[in-house]
Amino acid sequence: MLKFGCIKKYLTVLLPFVLILGIAACGSQDTPPAQTGSESQTSEAIQPDDAQAATSAELVWSGWAGEEAATRVIIDQMMDSYPNANISWVGWPWAEVTQQILIRFHGSELIDVAQIDSSMFTTLIEAGALADLTDIFDSEWLNENFPEPALAFGQMDGVQYAMPWTTASIGMVYNPTLLAAVGFDSPPTTLDEFEEVLSRLREYDSDIIPYAISTTDTTAAFDFMPWLWAFGGSILGADGSVTIDSEEGIATLRWYQEMAERGYIRANISRFDARQLFAQGRVAFYDDAVMANGIALTNGVEEADLDATIQPMLRPVLRSGDAPTSVMWGHLLAIISTSDNKVEAADFIKHVLSDEQSIPYFNQSGMLPVMNSGLSHPDVINDTWAAQWSEITNYGRDDEFKFFPQNAELQNIISEELQAVIVGQKTPEEAAEAMRRRLSEAL
């Protein structure tokens, strides 16, 4: 198995509470639909060592991890190694997951367990698609085995709607070899230093994209938010009003404009594009999740070249002494409210989260475990990459749109107006005003 870095400092995020956490349109209704499972399924709590005698059960697990080359094999192993039910996988690309779950929730094709992320969370809750796990999992077992912030990642209004599977922040990675080629032996820490590196990279090789920041699809909003925070702004004010057209918001958009004019960033770059180009040595910096090094391997980087090709870094700050910024991110496992097999589904989730499954998953993909036992496992404790990523996560903040069911719509507004600035269709002031108006209308 391949190992990807320690979690000593990640444990300063998740384990201060044990010793915190380390990226769809929807229909909604006032109350979730009635669960169709038996009375025992909705009220019997899963005990820590319960063995569900459910060898005849047929469970459907959905999500995107089984569709991706970096995780497909380990997902198959998780299903094949589960002794108490037959598990089948139904998957789609990440961008289609919310819509596909809702289609099946409202239709006749049943799903039992769903892999979701924070951007899908509220949409599915508002639609009534996620089961309340409070009476399905034993509360004592939950509190004994998970850091409180990890459990909170799957809660809304105090209700446990999903179990955490992995939690971290969206951070930045860089190519040490490219930086060394332009005279930098460590990543930049301030915005001025960052722009100096980007300038040198542009002069060094015009075919290189110095910074492949996401500028299209919903990931553009995830990359935009931490830069907006770095400039001192926010999308929403404390009272919930839209504040993107503030002086700080306009300054952030102006910075995007200037970066594009200088050739440091490009329009129409998605997270997928950035990953592919980075693995080819054609990108020096980009934003991604903790499994970025595993993705680099999958995309063709040789294991022997990994450390010289990709390393995590803290986001540069506007002024020396400012705190770096990052957006919290993670994957969750939920039980669909129409499942007839909630107890069996909960037992399968326990199987997936167990050390026997989560440690190989971590070793292969870099996805950090969430249970206390996994976080203290030697493979995790001694992994340098995880330790570096934990420092990024120390500065994580929730996506500002996390608890809005129209999350994807709001993110698309950010993406579209950013594109307009980058290609010169709008001034920063015009884009900020358009964002304010469109977001206000959508909220």
Secondary structure, 3 states (H helix, E strand, C coil): CCCCCCCCCCHHHHHHHCCCCCCCCCCCCCCCCCCCCCHHHHHCCECCCCCCCCCCEEEEEEECHHHCCCCHHHHHHHHHCCCCEEEEEEECCHHHHHHHHHHHHHCCCCCCEEEEEHHHHHHHHHCCCECCCCCCECHHHHHHHCCHHHHHCCEECCEECCEEEEEEEEEEEECHHHHHHCCCCCCCCEHHHHHHHHHHHHHHCCCCEEECCCCCCCHHHHHHHHHHHHCCCCCECCCCCECCCCHHHHHHHHHHHHHHHCCCCCCCCCHHHHHHHHHCCCEEEEEECCCHHHHHHHCCCCHHHHHHHCEEECCCECCCCCCCCEEEEEEEEEEECCCCCHHHHHHHHHHHHCHHHHHHHHHHHCCCCCCHHHHCCHHHHCCHHHHHHHHHHCCEECCCCCCCCCHHHHHHHHHHHHHHHHCCCCCHHHHHHHHHHHHHHHC
